[in-house]
Amino acid sequence: MIVCLCKGVSCGNIRNAVAQGATTVAEVGYHCGAGTDCGGCHGTIEDLIEEELEATAASATGHRSLPVVRAA
C-alpha cells in the first residue's frame, strides 16, 4: 500500500526504514523520503513506526503487547 503519495513510498519502505533504526517521521523521511513533502501522511507514518517498534519489542521479549484500556 502506498502511504506517501507525493513520493510514492509504500508501507514496506517505511517498515524497512524503521528496521534500519528510524524512530521518528523525520528519520523515516531521511531513509526513504516519505513525509517530506505535503505532510498528509505523517499520521500514518507515526502509526507504522509505533506498530513496528511494538512488534520488535514483542519479538525481543517473546510477549505480545496489549493495548491499555481504561475503565469508564
N, C-alpha and C positions, 0 to 999 in steps of 0.2 A: 504494500500500500504506500502511495506517495504521501508523505507528511508535509514536506515543504514544496509547494507548487512553484514558487519563484525560482528555486534552484534545482527542482526535480529530484529531491532526496527522499529515499524510502525509509520506512521504519527499520529495515535491516541495516541500512547505513548508519542510522542513529544508534542502534543497538551495538554495532561494531565500534562506534566511537566511544561508547560507554565502556565496552570491554577493553578498550585501549587506555582507559583512565579518565575519560571526560565525566565530570560530575555536575556541570552547570550548562545552561543553554549556550553561554559564550564559548565554553570549551568544546561543545558539540559543533558549534559554528566553525571553530578553528579547524577541527578534524575533517568535517565534510561539507561545510558551507550552509547547512540548514539553519534557518532562523536569522540569517544575516541581511535579509532584505526588508520585507514589509513587517515582519514580526507576528503575522497572523497565526503562525504555527507554534509559538512559544509554549502555550499551554499543553499542547500535545507532546512536544519535546520534553517538557518537565515531567509529564506522566510517564513517558517511556524511560526516562532516566530513573525515576523512582522505581518502576517495575523491574528494571534491570538490576539496580542496586539491591533491591529486596531479594530477587532471585539469586543473586551472587551470595548474599548473606545467608540465605536459606540453604544453599548447597554447601557452604562452608561449615555450617553448624549441623547440617543434617535435619534441620527443622524448618518447617514452613511457617512464615509469619502470618498471623491472622489480624484482620482489621480490628481496631479498637472501637467498641460500640458503647455509647453511654446510655444509661437508663434514663427514662423520662421522668 
